[in-house]
Amino acid sequence: MPVTSRVTVTRPPEIVASTPVVTADWRTTLSPLTVEGATLRELRMTDAPSLAAALAAQQVARFISTPPSSAEGFERFIAWTAREQEAGRYVCFAIVPEGREHAAGIIQLRQLEPGFGVAEWGFALDSAYWGTGLFQAAARAVIAFAFRRIGVHRLEARAMVANARGCGALRKLGATPEALLRRAFLKDGEYTDQMLWSILASEWSASTQPRVH
């Protein structure tokens, strides 16, 4: 599922609300996250061929920045992600569905201000896994990681207005549509409208508190 425009490139997991804890461990080692139906881990060079096949497909690529056109291009992207992670500016998880060895998609986080207080995220997933619930489970785990491990305060996403599936997925995750960004995204030589979505750490924590009846 291509959810957000800027990708440089069933049951959600139980999340317990807590005060965000900022650690530097993620800069050197990105510990795997396990969700229903998949593992989220660091990208590996061996993921390049599967990402090239999945993200270059027309139904995925039409809503995101043009991805690399070859496995070699994705190898360069993977090397870049490692350097940016080490510098503390960027994190990229590979989405590896259960029963597979290689990535079928990615979820990325990048800082919009020094210190990662405000961040932008983007995601894309092989269309074979659309509608399976895999994206929602993976996205919720990465949201929790951003708020509780990195210490993000505000998480933003930009999605093409024409991407109804992606905007619906963001709304289901609890994101708030804040603004229409007119002609903000260049795709295939044409500028298109985007919607700016946000999730705040305080709102996310409140939404995960158990309800008392």
C-alpha positions in Angstrom: 0.0 0.0 0.0 1.5 3.3 -1.0 0.3 5.6 1.8 2.4 8.7 1.8 3.7 10.6 -1.2 7.3 11.2 0.0 8.9 7.8 0.2 12.5 8.2 -0.7 12.9 5.4 -2.4 -5.8 -7.2 11.2 -5.4 -6.7 14.8 -3.0 -4.1 15.7 -0.2 -5.0 18.2 -1.0 -4.2 21.9 0.6 -0.9 22.9 0.9 0.2 26.5 0.9 3.9 27.0 4.0 5.3 28.7 6.2 8.4 28.8 8.4 8.4 25.8 11.9 7.2 26.5 14.7 8.6 24.4 17.6 6.3 23.6 20.5 6.4 21.2 20.6 2.6 20.6 18.5 2.9 17.4 21.3 4.8 15.7 23.7 1.8 15.7 21.3 -1.1 15.9 17.7 -1.2 14.9 16.1 -4.0 17.0 13.5 -5.9 15.2 9.8 -5.3 15.9 7.4 -8.2 15.7 3.8 -7.7 14.7 1.0 -10.0 13.7 2.0 -11.4 10.3 5.4 -9.7 9.9 8.8 -8.7 11.3 10.1 -5.1 11.0 13.9 -4.9 10.8 16.8 -3.0 9.4 17.2 -3.1 5.6 19.7 -5.5 4.2 21.4 -5.4 0.8 19.7 -8.7 0.0 16.3 -6.8 0.2 17.2 -4.8 -2.9 15.8 -7.1 -5.6 12.4 -7.7 -3.8 12.0 -3.9 -3.1 12.8 -3.1 -6.7 10.1 -5.6 -7.8 7.5 -4.5 -5.3 7.8 -0.7 -5.2 8.4 -0.1 -8.9 5.0 -1.8 -9.7 2.7 0.8 -11.2 -0.1 0.5 -8.6 2.5 1.2 -5.9 4.7 3.8 -7.6 1.9 6.1 -8.8 1.4 7.6 -5.4 5.1 8.0 -4.2 8.3 9.6 -5.3 9.7 7.7 -8.2 11.6 4.8 -6.6 14.9 3.4 -8.0 14.4 1.4 -11.1 16.8 -1.4 -10.4 18.2 -3.6 -7.6 21.4 -1.7 -7.8 19.6 1.6 -7.2 18.0 0.1 -4.1 21.4 -1.1 -2.9 22.5 2.6 -3.0 19.4 3.6 -1.2 20.0 0.9 1.5 23.6 2.1 2.0 22.3 5.7 2.3 19.7 4.7 5.0 22.5 3.2 7.1 24.6 6.3 7.0 21.6 8.5 7.8 20.5 6.3 10.7 24.0 6.4 12.2 23.9 10.2 12.0 20.6 10.1 13.9 18.5 11.7 11.2 16.6 8.8 9.7 15.2 5.3 10.3 13.9 2.8 7.8 12.3 -0.5 8.7 11.9 -3.3 6.2 8.5 -5.0 6.3 9.1 -8.7 6.1 5.9 -10.7 6.0 5.7 -14.0 7.8 7.1 -16.8 5.7 9.3 -14.5 3.6 13.0 -13.8 3.9 13.2 -10.4 2.2 11.4 -7.1 2.4 8.0 -6.5 0.8 7.9 -2.8 1.8 9.3 -0.1 4.0 8.3 2.3 6.7 10.6 5.3 7.1 11.0 8.1 9.6 13.1 11.2 9.1 13.6 14.2 11.3 12.2 17.6 10.3 14.1 19.4 13.0 17.4 18.7 14.9 16.8 16.2 17.7 13.9 14.4 16.0 11.2 16.3 17.9 9.2 16.7 14.7 9.4 13.9 12.1 7.9 12.8 8.9 7.1 9.3 8.0 6.4 7.5 4.7 5.5 3.9 3.7 5.0 1.7 0.8 4.0 -2.0 0.6 3.8 -4.6 -2.1 0.2 -4.6 -3.4 0.0 -8.4 -2.8 -0.4 -7.4 0.9 -3.0 -4.7 0.6 -6.1 -5.3 2.6 -4.6 -8.0 4.8 -4.2 -5.8 7.9 -0.4 -6.1 7.7 0.1 -2.4 7.0 -2.0 -1.3 10.0 -0.1 -3.6 12.4 3.3 -2.5 11.1 2.4 1.2 11.1 1.2 1.1 14.7 4.4 -0.5 15.9 6.5 2.1 14.1 4.4 5.0 15.6 5.0 3.6 19.0 8.7 3.3 18.3 8.8 6.9 17.1 7.1 8.3 20.2 8.5 6.0 22.9 12.0 5.1 21.6 13.1 8.1 19.6 11.1 10.7 21.5 9.2 12.2 18.5 6.6 14.8 19.6 4.8 15.3 16.3 4.6 12.9 13.4 3.6 14.2 10.0 2.6 12.5 6.8 1.9 13.9 3.3 -0.4 11.9 1.1 -1.7 12.7 -2.4 -5.4 13.7 -2.2 -6.1 11.3 -5.0 -4.7 8.4 -2.9 -8.0 7.6 -1.2 -6.7 4.2 0.1 -3.7 5.8 1.7 -5.6 8.7 3.3 -8.1 6.2 4.7 -5.3 4.2 6.2 -3.9 7.3 7.9 -7.3 8.3 9.3 -7.8 4.7 10.6 -4.5 5.1 12.5 -5.8 8.2 14.2 -4.0 10.8 12.1 -5.6 14.3 11.8 -5.9 16.0 8.4 -4.6 19.5 9.0 -4.1 21.3 5.7 -4.5 21.0 1.9 -1.1 21.5 0.3 -2.0 22.8 -3.2 0.1 21.6 -6.1 2.8 20.5 -3.6 4.0 17.2 -5.0 5.6 16.7 -8.4 4.7 13.3 -10.0 5.3 12.4 -13.6 5.9 16.0 -14.6 2.6 17.3 -13.0 2.1 19.0 -9.6 -0.7 17.5 -7.6 -2.4 18.3 -4.3 -1.4 16.7 -1.0 -3.1 16.5 2.4 -0.9 17.1 5.5 -1.7 14.6 8.3 -0.4 14.6 11.9 -0.3 12.5 15.0 0.9 13.9 18.3 2.6 11.8 21.0 0.1 13.1 23.6 -2.8 12.0 21.5 -1.4 8.7 20.7 -0.7 7.9 24.4 -4.2 8.9 25.3 -5.7 6.7 22.6 -3.9 3.6 24.0 -5.1 4.1 27.6 -7.4 1.2 28.6 -11.0 2.2 28.9 -12.8 1.9 32.2 -16.5 1.2 32.1 
